[in-house]
């Protein structure tokens, strides 16, 4: 089984945006990690920005991060489709199919947060993240 979720990207405003959405929808954080709290190398000005956060309210699950590549986000470019997988073979098959004619941003690989993860733009320009959690992580 797989599930489709929405991933939002902001230019340094992720925490403010998710705080706002929590207020609007009556939600709460499931997890929130800054770039500085991760083992990734990052610029000093990025250390307090959000690497990954998730909020949940009734019927709503949003994931988000601050833009780390430095390119401005164009209007409408805030959304990425995230698919969570339970089967590694299915994840690989879908990644291969979506990447044909598209552009791989991050190949499927094991991550420091205990997942197999990859990111790409498909041939229509839609940005996808394919995620398979292999190990339980602390929120």
C-alpha positions in Angstrom: 0.0 0.0 0.0 1.2 3.5 -0.7 -0.2 7.0 0.3 0.1 10.3 -1.5 0.9 13.4 0.5 1.6 17.1 -0.1 5.1 18.6 0.6 5.4 22.4 0.8 8.6 24.4 0.3 9.1 27.9 1.6 11.9 30.5 1.5 12.7 30.6 5.2 9.0 30.8 6.3 8.2 27.1 7.0 7.8 27.4 10.7 5.6 30.5 10.5 3.5 28.9 7.8 3.0 25.7 9.7 2.3 27.6 12.9 -0.4 29.4 10.9 -1.9 26.2 9.4 -1.9 24.6 12.9 -3.9 27.6 14.2 -6.3 27.5 11.2 -6.9 23.8 11.2 -6.4 23.0 15.0 -3.4 20.8 14.3 -0.1 20.1 15.9 3.5 19.2 15.0 4.4 15.5 14.5 8.0 16.4 13.9 10.2 19.5 13.3 13.9 19.5 12.6 16.2 22.3 11.6 19.1 22.0 9.2 21.4 22.7 12.2 20.0 19.7 14.1 20.7 17.4 11.2 24.1 15.8 10.3 24.0 17.6 6.9 26.5 20.4 6.2 24.8 23.7 5.7 25.4 27.4 5.5 25.4 29.2 8.9 22.3 31.2 7.8 20.4 27.9 7.2 21.0 26.3 10.6 17.8 27.6 12.2 15.7 27.0 9.1 13.4 23.9 8.9 14.9 20.9 7.1 11.7 18.8 7.7 8.5 19.3 9.6 5.1 17.6 9.6 1.8 18.7 11.1 -1.4 16.9 11.4 -5.0 18.0 12.0 -8.3 16.2 11.4 -8.2 15.0 7.8 -5.0 17.0 7.1 -1.3 15.9 7.0 1.2 18.5 5.7 4.9 18.2 5.3 7.2 21.1 4.7 10.8 22.5 4.6 12.7 25.6 3.8 14.3 25.9 0.4 17.9 24.9 0.8 19.1 25.2 -2.9 19.0 29.0 -2.9 16.9 29.3 -6.0 13.8 31.5 -5.5 10.5 29.6 -5.4 8.2 30.8 -8.1 4.5 31.2 -7.4 2.9 27.8 -7.5 6.3 26.1 -7.0 5.7 25.4 -3.3 4.1 22.0 -3.8 5.8 18.6 -4.2 3.9 15.3 -4.3 5.2 12.8 -1.7 4.5 9.1 -2.0 5.1 6.9 1.0 5.7 3.2 0.2 5.8 0.0 2.2 7.5 -2.1 -0.5 11.0 -1.3 -1.7 10.4 -3.1 -5.1 7.3 -1.0 -5.7 9.2 2.2 -4.8 12.0 1.4 -7.3 9.5 0.5 -10.1 7.6 3.8 -9.6 10.8 5.8 -9.4 12.1 4.3 -12.6 8.7 4.9 -14.4 8.4 8.5 -13.2 12.0 9.4 -14.0 11.7 8.3 -17.7 11.9 11.5 -19.7 12.2 13.5 -16.5 15.1 14.7 -14.3 16.4 12.9 -11.2 17.2 15.4 -8.5 18.2 12.8 -5.9 18.6 9.1 -6.8 16.9 6.5 -4.6 19.2 6.0 -1.7 19.4 5.1 2.0 19.2 8.2 4.2 20.4 9.3 7.7 16.8 9.3 8.9 16.4 5.6 8.2 14.5 5.7 4.9 15.1 5.0 1.3 14.3 8.2 -0.5 14.6 9.7 -4.0 13.4 12.9 -5.6 12.7 13.8 -9.3 10.8 15.9 -11.8 8.7 13.8 -14.1 8.5 14.5 -17.9 5.6 17.0 -17.2 7.7 19.0 -14.7 5.8 17.7 -11.6 8.2 17.3 -8.6 8.0 14.0 -6.7 9.5 12.6 -3.5 9.4 8.8 -3.1 9.8 7.7 0.5 10.1 4.3 2.2 10.6 4.4 6.0 12.9 1.4 6.9 13.7 2.2 10.5 11.6 3.9 13.2 12.9 7.4 14.0 12.3 9.7 17.0 10.0 12.7 16.3 
